Amino acid sequence: MRFVVDANLPVPLARLLIQLGHEAYHIHDFGLAGTKDALIWQKAKELRGVIVSKDSDFVLLHQRDQSVSVVFYNRGNIKKKALLAHFEIILPEIITALDSGETLIEIT
């Protein structure tokens, strides 16, 4: 699976996804920090990647264009260590959902 991690999530999340056997990029890897969501969307579309974000704007973009899958991490503020531990636990469920055709996954 290929992931594009948004700026509102830490760079180590992309690195964790790589360690777990996936292709993953943080938007900083593309020099897209501080850019508009539409440009991040386009990059994910080009890569055929799944956007991972805490930004609900990607949910709205997904409602108009379902060509990019979105994992919306809607858990409020969480310490980086706890976020990484949580993501490692839930990743198999996310992969299963994406593999079964789901294109919008909300983590609460």
Backbone hydrogen bonds, N-H to C=O, Kabsch-Sander energy under -0.5 kcal/mol:
donor,donor_aa,acceptor,acceptor_aa,energy
3,F,23,E,-2.6
4,V,50,V,-3.0
5,V,25,Y,-3.5
6,D,52,V,-2.8
9,L,6,D,-1.6
13,L,10,P,-1.8
14,A,10,P,-0.7
14,A,11,V,-0.8
15,R,11,V,-1.6
16,L,12,P,-2.4
17,L,13,L,-2.3
18,I,14,A,-1.7
19,Q,15,R,-2.3
20,L,16,L,-1.8
21,G,18,I,-2.0
22,H,17,L,-2.4
23,E,1,M,-2.3
24,A,22,H,-0.5
25,Y,3,F,-1.9
27,I,5,V,-2.2
29,D,26,H,-2.4
30,F,26,H,-0.5
30,F,27,I,-1.1
31,G,28,H,-1.1
32,L,27,I,-2.4
35,T,32,L,-1.9
39,L,36,K,-1.0
40,I,36,K,-1.4
41,W,37,D,-2.9
42,Q,38,A,-2.2
43,K,39,L,-2.2
44,A,40,I,-2.6
45,K,41,W,-2.4
46,E,42,Q,-2.6
47,L,43,K,-2.2
48,R,44,A,-1.0
49,G,44,A,-2.9
50,V,2,R,-2.6
51,I,49,G,-0.5
51,I,69,S,-2.4
52,V,4,V,-2.5
53,S,51,I,-0.5
53,S,71,V,-2.5
56,S,54,K,-0.6
58,F,55,D,-1.6
59,V,56,S,-0.7
60,L,56,S,-1.6
61,L,57,D,-2.4
62,H,58,F,-2.1
63,Q,59,V,-1.6
64,R,60,L,-1.0
64,R,61,L,-0.7
65,D,61,L,-2.0
68,V,65,D,-0.7
70,V,103,T,-2.6
71,V,51,I,-3.3
72,F,70,V,-0.6
72,F,105,I,-3.1
73,Y,53,S,-3.2
73,Y,71,V,-0.8
74,N,72,F,-1.3
74,N,107,I,-2.3
75,R,73,Y,-0.8
83,L,79,K,-2.7
84,L,80,K,-2.7
85,A,81,K,-2.1
86,H,82,A,-2.6
87,F,83,L,-2.9
88,E,84,L,-2.1
89,I,85,A,-1.4
90,I,86,H,-2.4
91,L,87,F,-1.8
93,E,90,I,-0.6
94,I,90,I,-2.0
95,I,91,L,-2.8
96,T,92,P,-2.3
97,A,93,E,-2.4
98,L,94,I,-2.7
99,D,95,I,-2.9
100,S,96,T,-1.6
101,G,98,L,-1.6
102,E,97,A,-2.3
105,I,70,V,-2.8
107,I,72,F,-3.1
107,I,105,I,-0.5
108,T,106,E,-0.6
